Amino acid sequence: MTDITYIRTLEGFAYLAVVIDLYSRRVVGWSMQSRQTTDVVLLALHMAVWRRKPKVRVLIHSDQGSQFTSMDWAAFLRAHNLEHSMSRRGNCHDNAVAESFFNLLKRERIRRRAYRTREEARRDVFDYIEMFYNPKRKHARNGMLSPVEFERQRKLRAEGV
């Protein structure tokens, strides 16, 4: 699943795109830029593909934003064997997992800070995602395990350990 949100800084908005694995709720790709363009979502998806290295066709779900309907987006999906799924117009529930993540990020981190620059916001978002959310933040959906620990335990089970 992928989506975009904005973060207010004194320089102006920073736009954050994330790609979330619905299985574990792990943020597998993310990008921040000063403009809400196709590039911000492509960079997040590129990180996700690089990290996961999918061997089979993978479904990537988004809303109908212009970033997700561009020719560059479609070409990237084709080149990496990804199948696109889109929300119905006006149906915010289809992106509930991404919206939930953004709510947590803003409630637990961003609302407590006033960022001077986009770079300061980017560093703080990196810290939240890579140092807290993925490895430590427990999720009820994961049996109160973090996304990283949930995946680790599932991998061990699959290997018969």
N, C-alpha and C positions, 0 to 999 in steps of 0.2 A: 504494500500500500504506500502511496506517496501523496504528499500535500505540501502546501506552503503557508507560512504565517509571517507576520512582521514583528520586528522588535524596534522599539523607539530608542534612538540615541540623540545626543545633542547635535550630531552631524546630519541627522535625518534618519529615515527608516533603514533598517537592515532586513533583508528578506531571507528567511530560513526555509529551505526545502529539506524534507526528510524522506527516507525510504525505510519502512518498518516491516520486519518479517512478522506476519500474522501468527505464525506458529509459536514463537517465543516472545514476541513483543520487543525484540531487539532492534535498535536503530542500526541498520546495516550500512546506510549511506546518508550523508547530509552535506549541505553546502550553504554558505551565506554570501550574499552579494548586495550591492547597493541598489540594484534594480531587479524588478520582478519579471525576468525574461526566461526564455527557454533554457538559456545557459545554466541558470541556477538549479533547475530540476535535472538537466542532463549531467551536471557534475555530481549531484547526489546519487543519481542512478548509476553513473560510471563507478563511483566508489562502491556501491552495493554489488555490482557485477564483479568488480575486482576482488572484493572480499569473499564473496560466495562462490565465484567460479561455477555457475550452474552448468550441469552436464545434460540436463533435460530442459524442455520448454517450461518457462516460469511465467505465471500470471502476474501482471503488475496493474494494480487498480489505482485510478485517480478520479478526480472530478473532471468537469468539462472545461476547465480553464484554458485559455489560449496557449499556455505553455505546454499543455498536454495534448493539444490538437495540431501542433505545428508539424511541418514536413521534416524538420531536423529530429524531433521526438520520434516520429514514425520510422524514420530511417535508422535511428539508433536501436529501436526495438527489433526491427527486422534483422539488423546486423548481429544482434546478440541473442536471437532466438527467444525473444520475450513476447508474450501475448498481452495485448492491451485490453483492459476492462475499464469501463467508465460508469460513473454514477449517472442516474437519471437526473435530468434537469431539475434543480430545486430540492433534491433529496439529500439532505445533510447527513442522514443516518448511515449512508453507505461509507462515509469516511470517519465513522465514529472513533475508530482506534487512533487515527492520526490526530483528530480533534482532542481526544482524551490525552494523548501525549503532550500536545501543545498546552493544554490546560495545566497539566502537571508542571511542565517547564516554567510556565509563567507564574503559577502559584508558588512553587517551591524555590524559584530562583530569580526570575526576571523582575517581578513586582517589588522585590526587596532592594533593587539596585537602580541607580541612575547612571547609564553609560555615557561617557563623554564622547567616545568614538565608536565606529562600527567595529574596528579591530578589537577594542576592549570587550565589546559584546561577543564577538566571535570567539575570543579566548575563553570567556565565561561559559558560553554554550558548549565549547569543546570539553571543558572541565565537567559540566553537568552530564553530557551524553557519555563521554568515554571513561570518565573517572568515577561517576556516581550511578547514573541511570542504568547503563548496560551491565556493569559488574556488581552493583550493590543493591539497587532499588528493588524491593520485593514486590511481587504482583500476586494478587489473589488468584488470578487466572492460571498462574504458573505454580500453584500449590505453595505460595509464599516463598518462591525462589526468585532470584534475579534472572533476567534473560540469559546471561552468560552461564550461570549455574544450571538453569533449566536445560539449556542445550547440552552442557557437559554431561549431565545425568542421563539425558536421552541417548546421547552417543554411547555412553558406557553400556546402557541397557541393550542397544542395538548390536553392540560388539559382544554381548553375552558376559560382560564383566560384573 
